[in-house]
């Protein structure tokens, strides 16, 4: 039998039992679609995290008070010494690799204008923060470039905070109450959403010294350092640790690099993506068992047909090819339909949540289609071999 004849014969056999064939296609389709969608969600999560860290800025070091130690399990050590404005000043003065140093204090306070008030995040920092974190202004100006220890009574409002407090009025120049402090609004941030857990649309930014007094803080929340070049990150980190250790007479800070955090999250999410892809691939095995059952039933129902083929001179190899072709057609068609269905689901997710960059990696597409074909062939072997083992005379005698 020529390949065209094998294909025609297989298609006729499959369309003759359309319901059974459709159910087999459905099993393969669901398995492939599951692989496509789940790997797309995993890859989307990884890209989202990387994008969030990139939105912080580039070439960043983050200094945290307290030392993180690892011994079997991760634990956070205590904070024997405050992380102070003097520490930030020393870093800016003595670390040559540091391009910008932005000390940060953070807490929540009630912010009010006339009869309107709301509880929002208060972020204390300096003018350096705008450039290190790529903060965009809608109107007005950011915090003034002033002496680190001087705390002016000025504030920059997030987009949402300004809208809810002032409605359609221009907030620039108005005086708001932040806790018990009267602050003059000098700027409003452009709408930019949540970045690394901080909603920049719903906060108020004040000078760091003012923020520490307002929130009654003796220690900084973080010190953000932007270095001149990416190659300076490791050297700058080591020098910062040495400097603060010398100042505090012990190593009581943690310095993390942007790259280290991104790499850690990427590795975790890649592992999770592979895990969910493996789980989804199990459904392909189930679909393969379904194909095998369908083909076994097909062999039983077509015993006389197989006997006739043998009687007219069709050899075992050709009969094996016919039944394998039927199983392969089911798996290939189911795989292609599954790819299309999965792609449509992923596109729908992206359309509903544009900020989530779900995309199926090419390796997952190839693996899903390849596994579906292999499953069809492997699980089609048993019924195909059973068909070749039929005795032609006995088979012709059956109906």
VEXDREN-2710 file (C-alpha; in Angstrom, 1 decimal):
% VEXDREN-2710
k/r/px/py/pz
1/UNK/0.0/0.0/0.0
2/UNK/1.3/3.4/-1.0
3/UNK/1.4/6.2/1.7
4/UNK/-1.5/8.0/0.1
5/UNK/-3.6/4.8/0.3
6/UNK/-2.6/4.3/3.9
7/UNK/-3.7/7.8/4.7
8/UNK/-7.0/7.5/2.9
9/UNK/-7.7/4.2/4.5
10/UNK/-7.0/5.6/8.0
11/UNK/-9.0/8.7/7.5
12/UNK/-12.0/6.7/6.3
13/UNK/-11.7/4.4/9.4
14/UNK/-11.6/7.4/11.8
15/UNK/-14.5/9.3/10.2
16/UNK/-16.5/6.1/10.2
17/UNK/-16.5/6.3/14.0
18/UNK/-16.7/10.1/14.5
19/UNK/-17.8/10.2/18.1
20/UNK/-15.1/7.8/19.3
21/UNK/-12.5/9.7/17.3
22/UNK/-13.7/13.1/18.6
23/UNK/-13.4/11.9/22.2
24/UNK/-9.8/10.7/21.6
25/UNK/-9.0/14.1/19.9
26/UNK/-10.5/15.9/23.0
27/UNK/-8.2/14.0/25.4
28/UNK/-5.0/14.9/23.4
29/UNK/-6.3/18.5/22.9
30/UNK/-6.8/19.1/26.6
31/UNK/-3.4/17.7/27.4
32/UNK/-1.6/19.9/24.9
33/UNK/-3.6/23.0/25.7
34/UNK/-2.8/22.5/29.4
35/UNK/0.9/22.4/28.7
36/UNK/0.7/25.5/26.5
37/UNK/-1.4/27.5/29.0
38/UNK/0.5/26.5/32.2
39/UNK/3.9/27.2/30.8
40/UNK/2.7/30.5/29.4
41/UNK/1.5/31.5/32.9
42/UNK/4.8/30.4/34.4
43/UNK/6.8/32.3/31.8
44/UNK/4.5/35.3/32.2
45/UNK/5.1/35.3/36.0
46/UNK/8.9/35.2/35.4
47/UNK/8.8/38.1/32.9
48/UNK/6.5/40.1/35.2
49/UNK/8.9/39.8/38.1
50/UNK/11.9/40.7/35.9
51/UNK/10.0/43.7/34.6
52/UNK/9.1/44.8/38.1
53/UNK/12.7/44.7/39.2
54/UNK/13.8/46.6/36.0
55/UNK/11.3/49.2/36.8
56/UNK/13.2/49.9/40.0
57/UNK/16.0/51.4/37.9
58/UNK/19.3/49.8/36.9
59/UNK/22.6/48.9/38.7
60/UNK/21.0/49.0/42.1
61/UNK/22.1/47.9/45.6
62/UNK/19.7/47.8/48.5
63/UNK/21.0/48.1/52.0
64/UNK/18.8/46.6/54.7
65/UNK/19.2/46.9/58.5
66/UNK/19.9/43.5/60.1
67/UNK/21.9/40.6/58.8
68/UNK/20.5/37.7/56.9
69/UNK/22.1/34.4/57.8
70/UNK/21.6/31.0/56.2
71/UNK/22.3/27.7/58.1
72/UNK/19.9/24.9/57.0
73/UNK/16.9/27.3/57.0
74/UNK/16.8/31.0/56.4
75/UNK/16.4/33.4/59.3
76/UNK/16.7/37.1/59.8
77/UNK/19.0/38.3/62.5
78/UNK/18.2/41.1/64.9
79/UNK/19.0/44.8/64.3
80/UNK/21.6/45.7/67.0
81/UNK/22.3/49.1/65.4
82/UNK/20.1/51.6/63.5
83/UNK/20.7/52.3/59.8
84/UNK/21.1/56.0/60.0
85/UNK/21.3/59.1/57.8
86/UNK/24.9/59.4/58.8
87/UNK/25.5/55.9/57.3
88/UNK/23.9/57.1/54.1
89/UNK/26.0/60.2/54.1
90/UNK/29.2/58.1/54.6
91/UNK/28.3/55.8/51.7
92/UNK/27.8/58.8/49.4
93/UNK/31.1/60.3/50.5
94/UNK/33.3/57.3/50.6
95/UNK/32.0/54.8/48.1
96/UNK/33.4/56.0/44.7
97/UNK/31.2/53.5/42.8
98/UNK/28.0/55.1/44.1
99/UNK/26.4/57.4/41.7
100/UNK/23.2/58.1/43.8
101/UNK/22.4/57.3/47.4
102/UNK/18.8/57.6/48.5
103/UNK/17.9/56.8/52.1
104/UNK/14.3/55.7/52.7
105/UNK/12.0/55.7/55.6
106/UNK/8.5/54.3/55.3
107/UNK/5.2/54.1/57.3
108/UNK/1.6/55.0/57.2
109/UNK/-0.2/58.2/58.3
110/UNK/-3.4/60.0/57.8
111/UNK/-3.2/62.6/55.0
112/UNK/-6.0/65.2/55.0
113/UNK/-7.1/68.2/53.0
114/UNK/-10.0/70.2/54.5
115/UNK/-12.7/67.6/55.2
116/UNK/-11.2/64.8/53.1
117/UNK/-8.7/62.4/54.7
118/UNK/-7.3/59.0/54.1
119/UNK/-4.7/56.6/55.5
120/UNK/-1.9/56.1/53.0
121/UNK/1.8/55.2/52.8
122/UNK/4.3/57.9/53.7
123/UNK/7.7/57.5/52.0
124/UNK/10.6/59.7/53.2
125/UNK/13.5/60.1/50.9
126/UNK/15.7/62.6/49.0
127/UNK/15.8/64.1/45.5
128/UNK/18.2/61.2/44.5
129/UNK/15.3/58.8/44.7
130/UNK/13.5/60.2/41.7
131/UNK/16.4/59.3/39.3
132/UNK/17.4/56.1/41.0
133/UNK/13.8/54.7/40.9
134/UNK/12.8/56.4/37.6
135/UNK/9.9/58.3/39.3
136/UNK/7.9/60.3/36.8
137/UNK/6.1/63.6/37.6
138/UNK/2.7/64.7/36.2
139/UNK/3.1/68.3/37.4
140/UNK/5.1/70.4/39.8
141/UNK/8.5/69.2/41.0
142/UNK/10.1/66.5/43.1
143/UNK/11.7/66.9/46.5
144/UNK/14.3/69.7/46.5
145/UNK/18.0/69.0/46.4
146/UNK/18.8/70.1/49.9
147/UNK/21.0/69.2/53.0
148/UNK/20.3/65.6/54.0
149/UNK/19.6/66.5/57.6
150/UNK/17.3/69.4/56.8
151/UNK/13.6/68.4/56.7
152/UNK/11.5/70.8/54.7
153/UNK/7.7/70.7/55.1
154/UNK/7.0/69.8/51.5
155/UNK/5.3/66.8/50.0
156/UNK/4.8/65.1/46.6
157/UNK/1.5/63.2/46.2
158/UNK/0.7/60.1/44.2
159/UNK/-1.7/60.3/41.3
160/UNK/-4.6/58.6/43.1
161/UNK/-4.0/60.4/46.4
162/UNK/-4.1/63.8/44.7
163/UNK/-7.3/63.0/42.9
164/UNK/-9.1/61.7/45.9
165/UNK/-8.0/64.6/48.2
166/UNK/-8.4/67.4/45.7
167/UNK/-10.8/66.1/43.1
168/UNK/-10.4/68.3/40.1
169/UNK/-8.6/71.1/41.9
170/UNK/-4.9/71.8/41.3
171/UNK/-3.0/70.6/44.5
172/UNK/0.2/72.4/43.7
173/UNK/0.8/75.0/46.5
174/UNK/-2.0/73.7/48.7
175/UNK/-1.3/72.7/52.3
176/UNK/-2.2/69.1/53.5
177/UNK/-1.9/67.6/56.9
178/UNK/0.2/64.5/57.2
179/UNK/-0.2/63.1/60.7
180/UNK/0.2/66.2/62.8
181/UNK/2.4/68.0/60.2
182/UNK/1.3/70.7/57.8
183/UNK/3.0/70.1/54.4
184/UNK/2.9/72.1/51.2
185/UNK/2.3/70.1/48.1
186/UNK/5.0/70.8/45.5
187/UNK/4.4/68.0/43.0
188/UNK/2.1/65.2/41.8
189/UNK/3.4/61.9/40.4
190/UNK/2.3/60.5/37.0
191/UNK/0.1/57.5/37.1
192/UNK/2.4/54.4/37.3
193/UNK/0.7/51.8/39.4
194/UNK/2.4/49.3/41.8
195/UNK/6.1/48.5/41.6
196/UNK/7.6/45.9/43.8
197/UNK/4.8/46.1/46.3
198/UNK/4.7/49.9/46.5
199/UNK/1.6/51.6/45.0
200/UNK/3.1/54.9/43.6
201/UNK/-0.4/56.2/42.8
202/UNK/-1.4/56.1/46.5
203/UNK/1.3/57.5/48.6
204/UNK/2.9/60.8/49.8
205/UNK/6.6/61.5/49.5
206/UNK/8.3/63.7/52.0
207/UNK/12.0/64.6/52.8
208/UNK/13.6/61.7/54.7
209/UNK/14.4/63.7/57.8
210/UNK/10.8/64.9/58.0
211/UNK/9.6/61.4/57.4
212/UNK/11.7/59.9/60.3
213/UNK/10.4/62.6/62.7
214/UNK/6.8/62.2/61.5
215/UNK/6.9/58.4/61.9
216/UNK/9.0/58.5/65.0
217/UNK/11.7/56.3/63.4
218/UNK/15.3/56.1/64.5
219/UNK/16.4/53.7/61.8
220/UNK/16.1/53.9/58.0
221/UNK/13.9/51.4/56.2
222/UNK/16.4/51.0/53.4
223/UNK/19.3/52.7/51.6
224/UNK/19.0/52.6/47.9
225/UNK/22.4/52.9/46.0
226/UNK/22.7/53.3/42.2
227/UNK/26.2/52.6/41.0
228/UNK/27.9/54.0/37.9
229/UNK/28.2/50.8/36.0
230/UNK/26.9/47.2/36.2
231/UNK/30.4/45.9/36.6
232/UNK/30.7/48.0/39.8
233/UNK/27.9/46.1/41.6
234/UNK/30.0/43.4/43.4
235/UNK/32.8/45.8/44.4
236/UNK/30.4/48.4/45.6
237/UNK/28.5/45.8/47.7
238/UNK/31.7/44.6/49.4
239/UNK/32.8/48.1/50.1
240/UNK/29.5/49.1/51.6
241/UNK/29.5/46.1/53.9
242/UNK/33.1/46.9/55.0
243/UNK/32.2/50.6/55.6
244/UNK/29.1/50.0/57.7
245/UNK/30.8/47.1/59.6
246/UNK/33.6/49.5/60.5
247/UNK/31.1/52.2/61.5
248/UNK/28.9/49.8/63.6
249/UNK/31.8/47.7/64.8
250/UNK/30.0/44.6/63.5
251/UNK/28.4/43.3/60.4
252/UNK/24.8/44.0/61.0
253/UNK/23.4/44.9/57.5
254/UNK/22.4/43.0/54.4
255/UNK/23.3/44.3/51.0
256/UNK/21.5/42.7/48.0
257/UNK/22.0/43.4/44.4
258/UNK/19.2/43.8/41.8
259/UNK/20.8/41.0/39.7
260/UNK/20.9/38.5/42.6
261/UNK/17.2/39.0/43.4
262/UNK/16.2/38.7/39.7
263/UNK/18.3/35.6/39.2
264/UNK/16.8/34.0/42.3
265/UNK/13.2/34.7/41.3
266/UNK/13.9/33.6/37.7
267/UNK/15.3/30.3/38.9
268/UNK/12.4/29.6/41.2
269/UNK/9.8/30.5/38.5
270/UNK/11.6/28.4/35.8
271/UNK/11.5/25.4/38.2
272/UNK/7.8/26.0/38.8
273/UNK/7.1/26.3/35.1
274/UNK/8.8/22.9/34.4
275/UNK/6.9/21.4/37.3
276/UNK/3.5/22.5/36.1
277/UNK/4.4/21.5/32.5
278/UNK/5.3/18.0/33.8
279/UNK/2.0/17.8/35.7
280/UNK/0.1/18.9/32.5
281/UNK/2.0/16.3/30.5
282/UNK/0.5/13.6/32.6
283/UNK/-2.9/14.3/31.0
284/UNK/-1.2/13.5/27.7
285/UNK/-0.4/10.0/29.0
286/UNK/-4.0/9.6/30.0
287/UNK/-5.0/10.7/26.5
288/UNK/-2.6/8.1/25.1
289/UNK/-4.3/5.4/27.1
290/UNK/-7.6/6.6/25.6
291/UNK/-6.1/6.3/22.1
292/UNK/-5.0/2.7/22.9
293/UNK/-8.4/1.8/24.1
294/UNK/-10.1/3.2/21.0
295/UNK/-7.7/1.4/18.7
296/UNK/-8.2/-1.9/20.6
297/UNK/-11.9/-1.6/20.1
298/UNK/-11.3/-0.7/16.5
299/UNK/-9.3/-3.9/16.0
300/UNK/-12.0/-6.0/17.6
301/UNK/-14.7/-4.4/15.4
302/UNK/-12.6/-4.7/12.2
303/UNK/-11.4/-8.3/12.6
304/UNK/-13.0/-9.4/9.3
305/UNK/-11.6/-6.4/7.6
306/UNK/-8.1/-7.3/8.7
307/UNK/-8.6/-10.9/7.6
308/UNK/-9.7/-9.6/4.1
309/UNK/-6.6/-7.4/3.9
310/UNK/-4.4/-10.4/4.7
311/UNK/-6.3/-12.6/2.2
312/UNK/-5.6/-10.2/-0.6
313/UNK/-1.9/-10.1/0.1
314/UNK/-1.4/-7.1/2.5
315/UNK/1.5/-8.1/4.8
316/UNK/1.8/-7.6/8.6
317/UNK/4.1/-4.6/8.2
318/UNK/1.5/-2.8/6.0
319/UNK/-1.3/-3.6/8.5
320/UNK/0.9/-2.3/11.3
321/UNK/1.4/0.9/9.4
322/UNK/-2.3/1.4/8.9
323/UNK/-3.2/1.2/12.6
324/UNK/-0.2/3.3/13.6
325/UNK/-1.3/5.9/11.1
326/UNK/-4.7/6.1/12.6
327/UNK/-3.3/6.6/16.1
328/UNK/-0.8/9.1/14.8
329/UNK/-3.5/11.1/13.0
330/UNK/-5.5/11.3/16.2
331/UNK/-2.5/12.5/18.2
332/UNK/-1.3/15.0/15.6
333/UNK/-4.7/16.5/15.0
334/UNK/-5.4/16.6/18.7
335/UNK/-2.0/18.3/19.3
336/UNK/-2.6/20.9/16.7
337/UNK/-6.1/21.7/17.9
338/UNK/-4.7/21.8/21.5
339/UNK/-1.9/24.3/20.4
340/UNK/-4.6/26.5/18.8
341/UNK/-6.8/26.3/21.8
342/UNK/-4.0/27.0/24.3
343/UNK/-2.9/30.0/22.2
344/UNK/-6.4/31.5/22.2
345/UNK/-6.6/31.1/26.0
346/UNK/-3.2/32.8/26.5
347/UNK/-4.2/35.6/24.2
348/UNK/-7.4/36.1/26.2
349/UNK/-5.5/36.2/29.5
350/UNK/-3.1/38.9/28.0
351/UNK/-6.1/40.9/26.7
352/UNK/-7.8/40.8/30.1
353/UNK/-4.6/41.6/32.1
354/UNK/-2.2/43.5/29.7
355/UNK/0.3/44.0/32.5
356/UNK/0.9/40.2/32.8
357/UNK/3.1/39.2/29.8
358/UNK/1.9/35.5/29.5
359/UNK/3.7/33.9/26.6
360/UNK/4.4/30.2/25.8
361/UNK/8.1/29.4/25.4
362/UNK/9.0/27.7/22.1
363/UNK/10.4/24.7/23.9
364/UNK/7.0/24.1/25.5
365/UNK/5.2/24.3/22.1
366/UNK/7.7/21.8/20.6
367/UNK/7.6/19.5/23.6
368/UNK/3.8/19.5/23.8
369/UNK/3.4/18.6/20.1
370/UNK/6.3/16.1/20.2
371/UNK/5.0/14.3/23.3
372/UNK/1.4/14.1/21.8
373/UNK/2.8/12.5/18.6
374/UNK/5.0/10.1/20.6
375/UNK/2.1/9.2/22.9
376/UNK/-0.1/8.4/19.8
377/UNK/2.6/6.2/18.3
378/UNK/3.6/4.4/21.5
379/UNK/0.0/3.7/22.6
380/UNK/-0.9/2.7/19.1
381/UNK/1.7/-0.1/18.9
382/UNK/-0.2/-2.6/21.1
383/UNK/-3.4/-2.6/19.1
384/UNK/-1.5/-2.5/15.8
385/UNK/0.5/-5.5/16.8
386/UNK/-2.7/-7.3/17.9
387/UNK/-4.1/-6.6/14.4
388/UNK/-1.1/-8.2/12.7
389/UNK/-1.3/-11.3/14.9
390/UNK/-4.9/-12.2/13.7
391/UNK/-5.2/-15.4/11.7
392/UNK/-6.7/-14.4/8.2
393/UNK/-8.9/-17.5/7.9
394/UNK/-10.3/-17.1/11.5
395/UNK/-10.7/-13.4/11.0
396/UNK/-12.7/-13.8/7.8
397/UNK/-15.0/-16.2/9.6
398/UNK/-16.0/-13.5/12.1
399/UNK/-18.5/-10.7/11.6
END
